[in-house]
Amino acid sequence: VQLQASGGGLVQAGGSLRLSCAASRSIFSINLMGWYRQAPGKQRELVAVTTNSGVTTYADSVKGRFTVSRDNSKDTVYLQMNSLKPEDTAVYYCRATITVMAPYIYWGQGTQVTVSS
């Protein structure tokens, strides 16, 4: 499956952005989809993920500010980011995990989010 992320940009602290991740096939049966991020000099980290049954998991640093959702009719996963902080600045990557006999992981190309203070 190919993933196309979009929606990044430059925003002031306190602002909002919505990221989109469009898949090249139906996401109905994709077990886990969501977002990771990587800031300069840091390891890639989980931001928010959602299962195909709607269970969500968030990093503590974004709880209450970010919301992950999926629209199966559009084969798209979203990340609504509110109350953005400078420390949210990173490249955000979409990821899909398909588990058959073993987990297969797919990454999108990344989209830059920059939050100015």
Beta strands, then each sheet from edge to edge (+ up, - down):
strand 1: 3-6
strand 2: 9-12
strand 3: 17-23
strand 4: 32-38
strand 5: 45-51
strand 6: 56-58
strand 7: 66-71
strand 8: 76-81
strand 9: 90-99
strand 10: 103-107
strand 11: 111-116
sheet 1: 1+ 3- 8+ 7-
sheet 2: 2+ 11+ 9- 4+ 5- 6+
sheet 3: 2+ 11+ 9- 10+
end
